[in-house]
Amino acid sequence: MNDYFHPELTRDHILEISSIGLAHMGDAVFELLVRTWLCTHGGATGKGMHRAAIRLVCAESQAEKAEKILPLLTEEEQAVFRRGRNAQVHSVPAHASRAQYAEATALEALLGWLHLQGRTERINELFCRMMEE
């Protein structure tokens, strides 16, 4: 049986995944982290948590959060981030600029790449920095 909570992929297999594929995975990782963060900080109703999650996972917010962690990235992480930023996306949400959307895609690609390696401690370290006020 496969354990999709803890995938065991080779480095080569992960490198074969497209930037868009990594961003797709990272989008889910970021969403889960945000929802967990909102639950642990309490105080919001279901509707309020949903609105807060939408504000935090939008491209503009992700781009802003990505800027906070750029100085912390290793060379390898920077390479994955750049690869994600350079991904060929075909549509950009109306409320985000192309640059913001590229930064958000880069962040998601990085999170997806880290997740597929099982590097949850690193993801948590970066997420905590992103969420600092």
N, CA, C and O atoms as a Tinker XYZ file with bonds, in Angstrom:
   532  protein
     1  N      0.837000   -1.185000    0.000000    73     2
     2  CA     0.000000    0.000000    0.000000    64     1     3
     3  C      0.884000    1.251000    0.000000    63     2     4     5
     4  O      1.896000    1.301000    0.698000    81     3
     5  N      0.506000    2.235000   -0.766000    73     3     6
     6  CA     1.207000    3.514000   -0.797000    64     5     7
     7  C      0.765000    4.384000    0.368000    63     6     8     9
     8  O     -0.397000    4.352000    0.775000    81     7
     9  N      1.686000    5.149000    0.893000    73     7    10
    10  CA     1.382000    6.109000    1.958000    64     9    11
    11  C      1.481000    7.501000    1.351000    63    10    12    13
    12  O      2.573000    8.061000    1.255000    81    11
    13  N      0.363000    8.055000    0.947000    73    11    14
    14  CA     0.370000    9.350000    0.287000    64    13    15
    15  C      0.538000   10.514000    1.259000    63    14    16    17
    16  O      0.725000   11.650000    0.824000    81    15
    17  N      0.475000   10.255000    2.565000    73    15    18
    18  CA     0.800000   11.295000    3.534000    64    17    19
    19  C      2.312000   11.455000    3.637000    63    18    20    21
    20  O      2.809000   12.531000    3.969000    81    19
    21  N      3.040000   10.381000    3.350000    73    19    22
    22  CA     4.506000   10.387000    3.424000    64    21    23
    23  C      5.070000    9.722000    2.173000    63    22    24    25
    24  O      5.580000    8.603000    2.239000    81    23
    25  N      4.980000   10.401000    1.042000    73    23    26
    26  CA     5.448000    9.780000   -0.198000    64    25    27
    27  C      6.960000    9.571000   -0.169000    63    26    28    29
    28  O      7.703000   10.377000    0.389000    81    27
    29  N      7.388000    8.498000   -0.767000    73    27    30
    30  CA     8.814000    8.214000   -0.869000    64    29    31
    31  C      9.194000    8.256000   -2.337000    63    30    32    33
    32  O      9.130000    7.252000   -3.046000    81    31
    33  N      9.588000    9.439000   -2.776000    73    31    34
    34  CA     9.971000    9.641000   -4.164000    64    33    35
    35  C     11.475000    9.873000   -4.230000    63    34    36    37
    36  O     12.058000   10.476000   -3.328000    81    35
    37  N     12.091000    9.397000   -5.287000    73    35    38
    38  CA    13.518000    9.649000   -5.459000    64    37    39
    39  C     13.724000   11.104000   -5.852000    63    38    40    41
    40  O     12.806000   11.776000   -6.321000    81    39
    41  N     14.933000   11.568000   -5.651000    73    39    42
    42  CA    15.285000   12.938000   -6.038000    64    41    43
    43  C     15.018000   13.140000   -7.527000    63    42    44    45
    44  O     14.488000   14.176000   -7.930000    81    43
    45  N     15.383000   12.158000   -8.340000    73    43    46
    46  CA    15.163000   12.249000   -9.782000    64    45    47
    47  C     13.678000   12.330000  -10.122000    63    46    48    49
    48  O     13.278000   13.085000  -11.009000    81    47
    49  N     12.860000   11.546000   -9.413000    73    47    50
    50  CA    11.421000   11.584000   -9.667000    64    49    51
    51  C     10.849000   12.967000   -9.357000    63    50    52    53
    52  O     10.032000   13.495000  -10.111000    81    51
    53  N     11.282000   13.536000   -8.257000    73    51    54
    54  CA    10.784000   14.865000   -7.878000    64    53    55
    55  C     11.225000   15.897000   -8.912000    63    54    56    57
    56  O     10.461000   16.801000   -9.250000    81    55
    57  N     12.450000   15.768000   -9.415000    73    55    58
    58  CA    12.946000   16.714000  -10.420000    64    57    59
    59  C     12.182000   16.602000  -11.739000    63    58    60    61
    60  O     12.136000   17.559000  -12.512000    81    59
    61  N     11.588000   15.451000  -11.995000    73    59    62
    62  CA    10.813000   15.245000  -13.221000    64    61    63
    63  C      9.433000   15.894000  -13.159000    63    62    64    65
    64  O      8.786000   16.070000  -14.191000    81    63
    65  N      8.980000   16.248000  -11.965000    73    63    66
    66  CA     7.661000   16.864000  -11.816000    64    65    67
    67  C      7.753000   18.307000  -12.297000    63    66    68    69
    68  O      8.676000   19.032000  -11.926000    81    67
    69  N      6.809000   18.717000  -13.110000    73    67    70
    70  CA     6.820000   20.084000  -13.641000    64    69    71
    71  C      6.661000   21.103000  -12.518000    63    70    72    73
    72  O      6.182000   20.782000  -11.430000    81    71
    73  N      7.063000   22.316000  -12.798000    73    71    74
    74  CA     6.887000   23.404000  -11.831000    64    73    75
    75  C      5.423000   23.596000  -11.487000    63    74    76    77
    76  O      5.074000   23.860000  -10.336000    81    75
    77  N      4.571000   23.461000  -12.490000    73    75    78
    78  CA     3.130000   23.585000  -12.249000    64    77    79
    79  C      2.646000   22.442000  -11.355000    63    78    80    81
    80  O      1.796000   22.650000  -10.489000    81    79
    81  N      3.180000   21.248000  -11.558000    73    79    82
    82  CA     2.835000   20.112000  -10.701000    64    81    83
    83  C      3.267000   20.335000   -9.268000    63    82    84    85
    84  O      2.517000   20.046000   -8.336000    81    83
    85  N      4.483000   20.854000   -9.086000    73    83    86
    86  CA     4.965000   21.162000   -7.737000    64    85    87
    87  C      4.111000   22.258000   -7.097000    63    86    88    89
    88  O      3.793000   22.190000   -5.910000    81    87
    89  N      3.743000   23.260000   -7.884000    73    87    90
    90  CA     2.902000   24.349000   -7.362000    64    89    91
    91  C      1.519000   23.826000   -6.982000    63    90    92    93
    92  O      0.934000   24.266000   -5.992000    81    91
    93  N      1.000000   22.891000   -7.768000    73    91    94
    94  CA    -0.304000   22.281000   -7.459000    64    93    95
    95  C     -0.245000   21.606000   -6.089000    63    94    96    97
    96  O     -1.159000   21.747000   -5.277000    81    95
    97  N      0.841000   20.873000   -5.843000    73    95    98
    98  CA     1.021000   20.209000   -4.551000    64    97    99
    99  C      1.208000   21.252000   -3.458000    63    98   100   101
   100  O      0.603000   21.154000   -2.389000    81    99
   101  N      2.049000   22.255000   -3.727000    73    99   102
   102  CA     2.334000   23.280000   -2.728000    64   101   103
   103  C      1.135000   24.128000   -2.366000    63   102   104   105
   104  O      1.028000   24.606000   -1.237000    81   103
   105  N      0.231000   24.318000   -3.316000    73   103   106
   106  CA    -1.005000   25.048000   -3.044000    64   105   107
   107  C     -1.791000   24.347000   -1.944000    63   106   108   109
   108  O     -2.308000   24.993000   -1.032000    81   107
   109  N     -1.877000   23.036000   -2.034000    73   107   110
   110  CA    -2.597000   22.266000   -1.021000    64   109   111
   111  C     -1.868000   22.300000    0.319000    63   110   112   113
   112  O     -2.504000   22.400000    1.368000    81   111
   113  N     -0.547000   22.217000    0.292000    73   111   114
   114  CA     0.248000   22.278000    1.518000    64   113   115
   115  C      0.018000   23.625000    2.211000    63   114   116   117
   116  O     -0.235000   23.673000    3.415000    81   115
   117  N      0.107000   24.723000    1.439000    73   115   118
   118  CA    -0.076000   26.049000    2.022000    64   117   119
   119  C     -1.481000   26.216000    2.581000    63   118   120   121
   120  O     -1.657000   26.771000    3.665000    81   119
   121  N     -2.474000   25.742000    1.853000    73   119   122
   122  CA    -3.864000   25.827000    2.314000    64   121   123
   123  C     -4.035000   25.087000    3.643000    63   122   124   125
   124  O     -4.682000   25.600000    4.556000    81   123
   125  N     -3.468000   23.903000    3.754000    73   123   126
   126  CA    -3.568000   23.133000    4.995000    64   125   127
   127  C     -2.870000   23.862000    6.142000    63   126   128   129
   128  O     -3.394000   23.920000    7.254000    81   127
   129  N     -1.700000   24.413000    5.873000    73   127   130
   130  CA    -0.981000   25.154000    6.911000    64   129   131
   131  C     -1.784000   26.376000    7.369000    63   130   132   133
   132  O     -1.885000   26.638000    8.567000    81   131
   133  N     -2.342000   27.106000    6.437000    73   131   134
   134  CA    -3.129000   28.291000    6.775000    64   133   135
   135  C     -4.349000   27.900000    7.593000    63   134   136   137
   136  O     -4.646000   28.538000    8.603000    81   135
   137  N     -5.055000   26.867000    7.174000    73   135   138
   138  CA    -6.246000   26.441000    7.917000    64   137   139
   139  C     -5.869000   25.991000    9.332000    63   138   140   141
   140  O     -6.585000   26.284000   10.290000    81   139
   141  N     -4.751000   25.284000    9.460000    73   139   142
   142  CA    -4.289000   24.856000   10.780000    64   141   143
   143  C     -3.936000   26.071000   11.628000    63   142   144   145
   144  O     -4.300000   26.146000   12.801000    81   143
   145  N     -3.219000   27.028000   11.024000    73   143   146
   146  CA    -2.837000   28.251000   11.723000    64   145   147
   147  C     -4.080000   28.990000   12.214000    63   146   148   149
   148  O     -4.115000   29.451000   13.355000    81   147
   149  N     -5.095000   29.105000   11.364000    73   147   150
   150  CA    -6.321000   29.799000   11.750000    64   149   151
   151  C     -7.033000   29.080000   12.896000    63   150   152   153
   152  O     -7.534000   29.723000   13.818000    81   151
   153  N     -7.077000   27.766000   12.838000    73   151   154
   154  CA    -7.735000   27.003000   13.917000    64   153   155
   155  C     -6.988000   27.161000   15.238000    63   154   156   157
   156  O     -7.610000   27.294000   16.292000    81   155
   157  N     -5.666000   27.148000   15.185000    73   155   158
   158  CA    -4.898000   27.246000   16.431000    64   157   159
   159  C     -4.922000   28.644000   17.020000    63   158   160   161
   160  O     -4.691000   28.817000   18.217000    81   159
   161  N     -5.200000   29.646000   16.188000    73   159   162
   162  CA    -5.283000   31.013000   16.703000    64   161   163
   163  C     -6.705000   31.390000   17.115000    63   162   164   165
   164  O     -6.924000   32.445000   17.709000    81   163
   165  N     -7.662000   30.531000   16.800000    73   163   166
   166  CA    -9.033000   30.658000   17.273000    64   165   167
   167  C     -9.696000   32.000000   17.037000    63   166   168   169
   168  O     -9.173000   32.868000   16.339000    81   167
   169  N    -10.856000   32.141000   17.639000    73   167   170
   170  CA   -11.563000   33.400000   17.636000    64   169   171
   171  C    -12.455000   33.675000   16.444000    63   170   172   173
   172  O    -13.192000   34.661000   16.454000    81   171
   173  N    -12.418000   32.852000   15.430000    73   171   174
   174  CA   -13.224000   33.128000   14.245000    64   173   175
   175  C    -14.299000   32.059000   14.070000    63   174   176   177
   176  O    -14.135000   30.903000   14.459000    81   175
   177  N    -15.388000   32.488000   13.478000    73   175   178
   178  CA   -16.446000   31.542000   13.140000    64   177   179
   179  C    -16.048000   30.802000   11.869000    63   178   180   181
   180  O    -15.031000   31.123000   11.255000    81   179
   181  N    -16.839000   29.818000   11.476000    73   179   182
   182  CA   -16.562000   29.094000   10.244000    64   181   183
   183  C    -16.483000   30.018000    9.053000    63   182   184   185
   184  O    -15.574000   29.915000    8.229000    81   183
   185  N    -17.447000   30.929000    8.967000    73   183   186
   186  CA   -17.474000   31.886000    7.856000    64   185   187
   187  C    -16.274000   32.827000    7.938000    63   186   188   189
   188  O    -15.661000   33.145000    6.919000    81   187
   189  N    -15.944000   33.263000    9.134000    73   187   190
   190  CA   -14.802000   34.149000    9.332000    64   189   191
   191  C    -13.488000   33.458000    9.000000    63   190   192   193
   192  O    -12.597000   34.066000    8.407000    81   191
   193  N    -13.364000   32.188000    9.379000    73   191   194
   194  CA   -12.151000   31.443000    9.057000    64   193   195
   195  C    -12.020000   31.264000    7.554000    63   194   196   197
   196  O    -10.920000   31.346000    7.007000    81   195
   197  N    -13.136000   31.019000    6.889000    73   195   198
   198  CA   -13.100000   30.849000    5.434000    64   197   199
   199  C    -12.620000   32.142000    4.775000    63   198   200   201
   200  O    -11.769000   32.106000    3.886000    81   199
   201  N    -13.155000   33.266000    5.201000    73   199   202
   202  CA   -12.735000   34.555000    4.631000    64   201   203
   203  C    -11.268000   34.838000    4.925000    63   202   204   205
   204  O    -10.536000   35.322000    4.061000    81   203
   205  N    -10.843000   34.534000    6.150000    73   203   206
   206  CA    -9.442000   34.750000    6.514000    64   205   207
   207  C     -8.525000   33.855000    5.674000    63   206   208   209
   208  O     -7.465000   34.293000    5.228000    81   207
   209  N     -8.933000   32.616000    5.462000    73   207   210
   210  CA    -8.135000   31.700000    4.641000    64   209   211
   211  C     -8.010000   32.224000    3.221000    63   210   212   213
   212  O     -6.927000   32.186000    2.637000    81   211
   213  N     -9.101000   32.708000    2.667000    73   211   214
   214  CA    -9.073000   33.249000    1.305000    64   213   215
   215  C     -8.098000   34.426000    1.224000    63   214   216   217
   216  O     -7.340000   34.540000    0.261000    81   215
   217  N     -8.118000   35.300000    2.236000    73   215   218
   218  CA    -7.197000   36.450000    2.251000    64   217   219
   219  C     -5.741000   36.002000    2.315000    63   218   220   221
   220  O     -4.873000   36.619000    1.698000    81   219
   221  N     -5.472000   34.933000    3.058000    73   219   222
   222  CA    -4.089000   34.487000    3.247000    64   221   223
   223  C     -3.549000   33.658000    2.082000    63   222   224   225
   224  O     -2.344000   33.651000    1.832000    81   223
   225  N     -4.431000   32.962000    1.372000    73   223   226
   226  CA    -3.936000   32.096000    0.295000    64   225   227
   227  C     -4.001000   32.758000   -1.080000    63   226   228   229
   228  O     -3.600000   32.145000   -2.069000    81   227
   229  N     -4.490000   33.981000   -1.166000    73   227   230
   230  CA    -4.548000   34.656000   -2.468000    64   229   231
   231  C     -3.136000   34.985000   -2.949000    63   230   232   233
   232  O     -2.200000   35.055000   -2.151000    81   231
   233  N     -2.994000   35.181000   -4.230000    73   231   234
   234  CA    -1.683000   35.411000   -4.839000    64   233   235
   235  C     -0.965000   36.622000   -4.243000    63   234   236   237
   236  O      0.244000   36.578000   -4.012000    81   235
   237  N     -1.703000   37.696000   -3.996000    73   235   238
   238  CA    -1.073000   38.892000   -3.438000    64   237   239
   239  C     -0.437000   38.601000   -2.080000    63   238   240   241
   240  O      0.696000   39.004000   -1.815000    81   239
   241  N     -1.173000   37.900000   -1.229000    73   239   242
   242  CA    -0.675000   37.577000    0.102000    64   241   243
   243  C      0.500000   36.600000    0.020000    63   242   244   245
   244  O      1.492000   36.752000    0.734000    81   243
   245  N      0.383000   35.609000   -0.845000    73   243   246
   246  CA     1.471000   34.634000   -0.985000    64   245   247
   247  C      2.742000   35.318000   -1.485000    63   246   248   249
   248  O      3.837000   35.004000   -1.018000    81   247
   249  N      2.608000   36.241000   -2.423000    73   247   250
   250  CA     3.775000   36.952000   -2.942000    64   249   251
   251  C      4.450000   37.753000   -1.830000    63   250   252   253
   252  O      5.677000   37.783000   -1.731000    81   251
   253  N      3.644000   38.394000   -1.003000    73   251   254
   254  CA     4.169000   39.166000    0.124000    64   253   255
   255  C      4.894000   38.247000    1.103000    63   254   256   257
   256  O      5.965000   38.588000    1.604000    81   255
   257  N      4.315000   37.095000    1.370000    73   255   258
   258  CA     4.920000   36.141000    2.303000    64   257   259
   259  C      6.194000   35.536000    1.725000    63   258   260   261
   260  O      7.143000   35.266000    2.462000    81   259
   261  N      6.222000   35.324000    0.427000    73   259   262
   262  CA     7.416000   34.773000   -0.223000    64   261   263
   263  C      8.609000   35.705000   -0.015000    63   262   264   265
   264  O      9.732000   35.245000    0.192000    81   263
   265  N      8.365000   37.008000   -0.070000    73   263   266
   266  CA     9.452000   37.977000    0.106000    64   265   267
   267  C     10.110000   37.844000    1.476000    63   266   268   269
   268  O     11.307000   38.090000    1.619000    81   267
   269  N      9.325000   37.453000    2.484000    73   267   270
   270  CA     9.857000   37.312000    3.841000    64   269   271
   271  C     10.854000   36.171000    3.961000    63   270   272   273
   272  O     11.759000   36.226000    4.794000    81   271
   273  N     10.700000   35.136000    3.138000    73   271   274
   274  CA    11.549000   33.959000    3.305000    64   273   275
   275  C     12.697000   33.883000    2.304000    63   274   276   277
   276  O     13.595000   33.056000    2.466000    81   275
   277  N     12.689000   34.721000    1.280000    73   275   278
   278  CA    13.742000   34.643000    0.259000    64   277   279
   279  C     15.156000   34.660000    0.844000    63   278   280   281
   280  O     16.000000   33.885000    0.395000    81   279
   281  N     15.443000   35.516000    1.828000    73   279   282
   282  CA    16.810000   35.521000    2.375000    64   281   283
   283  C     17.186000   34.229000    3.112000    63   282   284   285
   284  O     18.368000   33.966000    3.335000    81   283
   285  N     16.203000   33.437000    3.483000    73   283   286
   286  CA    16.456000   32.214000    4.250000    64   285   287
   287  C     16.696000   30.983000    3.372000    63   286   288   289
   288  O     17.128000   29.942000    3.867000    81   287
   289  N     16.422000   31.101000    2.087000    73   287   290
   290  CA    16.470000   29.925000    1.217000    64   289   291
   291  C     17.896000   29.512000    0.882000    63   290   292   293
   292  O     18.775000   30.346000    0.666000    81   291
   293  N     18.096000   28.202000    0.846000    73   291   294
   294  CA    19.378000   27.655000    0.413000    64   293   295
   295  C     19.494000   27.840000   -1.104000    63   294   296   297
   296  O     18.519000   28.211000   -1.758000    81   295
   297  N     20.653000   27.590000   -1.650000    73   295   298
   298  CA    20.831000   27.701000   -3.099000    64   297   299
   299  C     19.890000   26.763000   -3.843000    63   298   300   301
   300  O     19.298000   27.138000   -4.855000    81   299
   301  N     19.760000   25.549000   -3.336000    73   299   302
   302  CA    18.873000   24.575000   -3.984000    64   301   303
   303  C     17.416000   25.032000   -3.923000    63   302   304   305
   304  O     16.682000   24.912000   -4.905000    81   303
   305  N     17.001000   25.554000   -2.772000    73   303   306
   306  CA    15.643000   26.069000   -2.626000    64   305   307
   307  C     15.415000   27.273000   -3.535000    63   306   308   309
   308  O     14.342000   27.414000   -4.121000    81   307
   309  N     16.416000   28.138000   -3.653000    73   307   310
   310  CA    16.317000   29.290000   -4.547000    64   309   311
   311  C     16.131000   28.832000   -5.990000    63   310   312   313
   312  O     15.374000   29.444000   -6.743000    81   311
   313  N     16.810000   27.773000   -6.373000    73   311   314
   314  CA    16.685000   27.252000   -7.735000    64   313   315
   315  C     15.267000   26.741000   -7.994000    63   314   316   317
   316  O     14.708000   26.974000   -9.065000    81   315
   317  N     14.691000   26.050000   -7.020000    73   315   318
   318  CA    13.311000   25.569000   -7.158000    64   317   319
   319  C     12.356000   26.751000   -7.212000    63   318   320   321
   320  O     11.418000   26.759000   -8.009000    81   319
   321  N     12.590000   27.742000   -6.373000    73   319   322
   322  CA    11.757000   28.947000   -6.349000    64   321   323
   323  C     11.791000   29.638000   -7.719000    63   322   324   325
   324  O     10.747000   29.989000   -8.269000    81   323
   325  N     13.005000   29.831000   -8.265000    73   323   326
   326  CA    13.134000   30.462000   -9.589000    64   325   327
   327  C     12.426000   29.649000  -10.666000    63   326   328   329
   328  O     11.754000   30.203000  -11.537000    81   327
   329  N     12.582000   28.336000  -10.599000    73   327   330
   330  CA    11.913000   27.454000  -11.563000    64   329   331
   331  C     10.398000   27.642000  -11.492000    63   330   332   333
   332  O      9.725000   27.691000  -12.521000    81   331
   333  N      9.865000   27.749000  -10.274000    73   331   334
   334  CA     8.428000   27.979000  -10.101000    64   333   335
   335  C      8.005000   29.348000  -10.596000    63   334   336   337
   336  O      6.937000   29.494000  -11.191000    81   335
   337  N      8.835000   30.352000  -10.352000    73   335   338
   338  CA     8.507000   31.710000  -10.792000    64   337   339
   339  C      8.495000   31.804000  -12.316000    63   338   340   341
   340  O      7.740000   32.587000  -12.892000    81   339
   341  N      9.331000   31.006000  -12.956000    73   339   342
   342  CA     9.424000   31.033000  -14.412000    64   341   343
   343  C      8.443000   30.089000  -15.102000    63   342   344   345
   344  O      8.456000   29.974000  -16.327000    81   343
   345  N      7.602000   29.419000  -14.334000    73   343   346
   346  CA     6.619000   28.495000  -14.923000    64   345   347
   347  C      5.696000   29.241000  -15.869000    63   346   348   349
   348  O      5.341000   30.395000  -15.634000    81   347
   349  N      5.324000   28.580000  -16.916000    73   347   350
   350  CA     4.436000   29.187000  -17.911000    64   349   351
   351  C      2.985000   29.012000  -17.483000    63   350   352   353
   352  O      2.381000   27.965000  -17.715000    81   351
   353  N      2.434000   30.038000  -16.860000    73   351   354
   354  CA     1.025000   30.016000  -16.466000    64   353   355
   355  C      0.223000   30.709000  -17.556000    63   354   356   357
   356  O      0.680000   31.682000  -18.157000    81   355
   357  N     -0.957000   30.206000  -17.800000    73   355   358
   358  CA    -1.747000   30.723000  -18.914000    64   357   359
   359  C     -2.827000   31.708000  -18.500000    63   358   360   361
   360  O     -3.382000   32.412000  -19.345000    81   359
   361  N     -3.127000   31.765000  -17.224000    73   359   362
   362  CA    -4.118000   32.738000  -16.775000    64   361   363
   363  C     -3.705000   33.270000  -15.407000    63   362   364   365
   364  O     -3.161000   32.540000  -14.578000    81   363
   365  N     -3.968000   34.524000  -15.193000    73   363   366
   366  CA    -3.646000   35.195000  -13.947000    64   365   367
   367  C     -4.949000   35.753000  -13.395000    63   366   368   369
   368  O     -5.712000   36.370000  -14.138000    81   367
   369  N     -5.226000   35.548000  -12.097000    73   367   370
   370  CA    -6.460000   36.100000  -11.525000    64   369   371
   371  C     -6.519000   37.616000  -11.702000    63   370   372   373
   372  O     -5.487000   38.287000  -11.692000    81   371
   373  N     -7.699000   38.138000  -11.858000    73   371   374
   374  CA    -7.891000   39.574000  -12.112000    64   373   375
   375  C     -7.358000   40.435000  -10.966000    63   374   376   377
   376  O     -6.926000   41.565000  -11.193000    81   375
   377  N     -7.385000   39.917000   -9.751000    73   375   378
   378  CA    -6.987000   40.719000   -8.593000    64   377   379
   379  C     -5.485000   40.683000   -8.319000    63   378   380   381
   380  O     -5.028000   41.308000   -7.362000    81   379
   381  N     -4.703000   39.967000   -9.134000    73   379   382
   382  CA    -3.261000   39.876000   -8.923000    64   381   383
   383  C     -2.510000   40.311000  -10.174000    63   382   384   385
   384  O     -2.993000   40.143000  -11.294000    81   383
   385  N     -1.340000   40.865000   -9.969000    73   383   386
   386  CA    -0.498000   41.186000  -11.115000    64   385   387
   387  C      0.215000   39.908000  -11.573000    63   386   388   389
   388  O      0.267000   38.918000  -10.843000    81   387
   389  N      0.751000   39.946000  -12.767000    73   387   390
   390  CA     1.496000   38.782000  -13.274000    64   389   391
   391  C      2.689000   38.497000  -12.360000    63   390   392   393
   392  O      3.000000   37.334000  -12.102000    81   391
   393  N      3.357000   39.536000  -11.871000    73   391   394
   394  CA     4.515000   39.366000  -10.982000    64   393   395
   395  C      4.100000   38.713000   -9.659000    63   394   396   397
   396  O      4.778000   37.811000   -9.166000    81   395
   397  N      2.985000   39.172000   -9.091000    73   395   398
   398  CA     2.500000   38.563000   -7.845000    64   397   399
   399  C      2.153000   37.097000   -8.054000    63   398   400   401
   400  O      2.468000   36.244000   -7.224000    81   399
   401  N      1.502000   36.820000   -9.172000    73   399   402
   402  CA     1.107000   35.441000   -9.435000    64   401   403
   403  C      2.335000   34.554000   -9.640000    63   402   404   405
   404  O      2.340000   33.396000   -9.225000    81   403
   405  N      3.371000   35.092000  -10.275000    73   403   406
   406  CA     4.602000   34.332000  -10.474000    64   405   407
   407  C      5.275000   34.039000   -9.136000    63   406   408   409
   408  O      5.775000   32.935000   -8.922000    81   407
   409  N      5.289000   35.025000   -8.231000    73   407   410
   410  CA     5.872000   34.822000   -6.899000    64   409   411
   411  C      5.072000   33.795000   -6.106000    63   410   412   413
   412  O      5.646000   32.949000   -5.422000    81   411
   413  N      3.747000   33.870000   -6.199000    73   411   414
   414  CA     2.895000   32.899000   -5.494000    64   413   415
   415  C      3.122000   31.491000   -6.046000    63   414   416   417
   416  O      3.203000   30.530000   -5.281000    81   415
   417  N      3.221000   31.369000   -7.348000    73   415   418
   418  CA     3.487000   30.062000   -7.966000    64   417   419
   419  C      4.843000   29.535000   -7.523000    63   418   420   421
   420  O      4.993000   28.340000   -7.267000    81   419
   421  N      5.831000   30.421000   -7.431000    73   419   422
   422  CA     7.165000   30.029000   -6.979000    64   421   423
   423  C      7.123000   29.512000   -5.543000    63   422   424   425
   424  O      7.731000   28.488000   -5.229000    81   423
   425  N      6.405000   30.221000   -4.675000    73   423   426
   426  CA     6.271000   29.787000   -3.286000    64   425   427
   427  C      5.600000   28.417000   -3.225000    63   426   428   429
   428  O      6.064000   27.528000   -2.511000    81   427
   429  N      4.526000   28.249000   -3.961000    73   427   430
   430  CA     3.812000   26.969000   -3.966000    64   429   431
   431  C      4.695000   25.847000   -4.499000    63   430   432   433
   432  O      4.674000   24.738000   -3.965000    81   431
   433  N      5.469000   26.120000   -5.540000    73   431   434
   434  CA     6.374000   25.103000   -6.093000    64   433   435
   435  C      7.405000   24.691000   -5.041000    63   434   436   437
   436  O      7.709000   23.507000   -4.893000    81   435
   437  N      7.938000   25.669000   -4.316000    73   435   438
   438  CA     8.904000   25.370000   -3.261000    64   437   439
   439  C      8.275000   24.503000   -2.179000    63   438   440   441
   440  O      8.873000   23.517000   -1.749000    81   439
   441  N      7.075000   24.862000   -1.736000    73   439   442
   442  CA     6.401000   24.080000   -0.694000    64   441   443
   443  C      6.083000   22.673000   -1.181000    63   442   444   445
   444  O      6.221000   21.709000   -0.428000    81   443
   445  N      5.657000   22.550000   -2.441000    73   443   446
   446  CA     5.382000   21.227000   -2.999000    64   445   447
   447  C      6.634000   20.383000   -3.064000    63   446   448   449
   448  O      6.605000   19.200000   -2.724000    81   447
   449  N      7.733000   20.977000   -3.495000    73   447   450
   450  CA     9.019000   20.293000   -3.593000    64   449   451
   451  C      9.476000   19.805000   -2.212000    63   450   452   453
   452  O      9.905000   18.661000   -2.060000    81   451
   453  N      9.380000   20.685000   -1.213000    73   451   454
   454  CA     9.766000   20.297000    0.147000    64   453   455
   455  C      8.862000   19.191000    0.682000    63   454   456   457
   456  O      9.340000   18.243000    1.306000    81   455
   457  N      7.565000   19.310000    0.440000    73   455   458
   458  CA     6.616000   18.303000    0.926000    64   457   459
   459  C      6.916000   16.931000    0.325000    63   458   460   461
   460  O      6.924000   15.926000    1.036000    81   459
   461  N      7.156000   16.894000   -0.955000    73   459   462
   462  CA     7.399000   15.605000   -1.607000    64   461   463
   463  C      8.702000   14.952000   -1.149000    63   462   464   465
   464  O      8.907000   13.753000   -1.336000    81   463
   465  N      9.570000   15.748000   -0.552000    73   463   466
   466  CA    10.794000   15.208000    0.048000    64   465   467
   467  C     10.588000   14.819000    1.507000    63   466   468   469
   468  O     11.470000   14.231000    2.132000    81   467
   469  N      9.412000   15.153000    2.047000    73   467   470
   470  CA     9.143000   14.854000    3.449000    64   469   471
   471  C      9.801000   15.824000    4.410000    63   470   472   473
   472  O     10.003000   15.493000    5.578000    81   471
   473  N     10.138000   17.008000    3.942000    73   471   474
   474  CA    10.862000   17.985000    4.759000    64   473   475
   475  C      9.896000   18.915000    5.495000    63   474   476   477
   476  O      9.900000   20.130000    5.292000    81   475
   477  N      9.075000   18.318000    6.348000    73   475   478
   478  CA     8.046000   19.080000    7.057000    64   477   479
   479  C      8.627000   20.091000    8.035000    63   478   480   481
   480  O      8.047000   21.159000    8.230000    81   479
   481  N      9.767000   19.773000    8.658000    73   479   482
   482  CA    10.365000   20.738000    9.589000    64   481   483
   483  C     10.769000   22.009000    8.863000    63   482   484   485
   484  O     10.579000   23.111000    9.377000    81   483
   485  N     11.325000   21.858000    7.673000    73   483   486
   486  CA    11.740000   23.033000    6.896000    64   485   487
   487  C     10.514000   23.834000    6.454000    63   486   488   489
   488  O     10.511000   25.064000    6.500000    81   487
   489  N      9.480000   23.118000    6.026000    73   487   490
   490  CA     8.244000   23.807000    5.639000    64   489   491
   491  C      7.713000   24.603000    6.813000    63   490   492   493
   492  O      7.332000   25.763000    6.657000    81   491
   493  N      7.683000   23.994000    7.982000    73   491   494
   494  CA     7.156000   24.674000    9.166000    64   493   495
   495  C      8.009000   25.884000    9.527000    63   494   496   497
   496  O      7.475000   26.931000    9.895000    81   495
   497  N      9.321000   25.752000    9.426000    73   495   498
   498  CA    10.224000   26.873000    9.715000    64   497   499
   499  C      9.917000   28.057000    8.787000    63   498   500   501
   500  O      9.813000   29.198000    9.237000    81   499
   501  N      9.777000   27.772000    7.503000    73   499   502
   502  CA     9.494000   28.832000    6.537000    64   501   503
   503  C      8.096000   29.418000    6.748000    63   502   504   505
   504  O      7.906000   30.632000    6.662000    81   503
   505  N      7.119000   28.548000    7.026000    73   503   506
   506  CA     5.751000   29.019000    7.246000    64   505   507
   507  C      5.673000   29.923000    8.472000    63   506   508   509
   508  O      5.005000   30.956000    8.439000    81   507
   509  N      6.345000   29.546000    9.540000    73   507   510
   510  CA     6.336000   30.380000   10.756000    64   509   511
   511  C      6.910000   31.755000   10.460000    63   510   512   513
   512  O      6.399000   32.759000   10.956000    81   511
   513  N      7.963000   31.813000    9.658000    73   511   514
   514  CA     8.537000   33.108000    9.297000    64   513   515
   515  C      7.556000   33.907000    8.446000    63   514   516   517
   516  O      7.428000   35.120000    8.615000    81   515
   517  N      6.864000   33.230000    7.534000    73   515   518
   518  CA     5.893000   33.909000    6.679000    64   517   519
   519  C      4.771000   34.544000    7.497000    63   518   520   521
   520  O      4.276000   35.618000    7.154000    81   519
   521  N      4.378000   33.883000    8.568000    73   519   522
   522  CA     3.228000   34.322000    9.340000    64   521   523
   523  C      3.580000   35.323000   10.429000    63   522   524   525
   524  O      2.693000   35.821000   11.122000    81   523
   525  N      4.861000   35.622000   10.589000    73   523   526
   526  CA     5.264000   36.639000   11.578000    64   525   527
   527  C      4.729000   38.002000   11.146000    63   526   528   529
   528  O      4.725000   38.330000    9.959000    81   527
   529  N      4.289000   38.772000   12.095000    73   527   530
   530  CA     3.776000   40.127000   11.806000    64   529   531
   531  C      4.885000   41.111000   11.679000    63   530   532
   532  O      4.637000   42.293000   11.438000    81   531
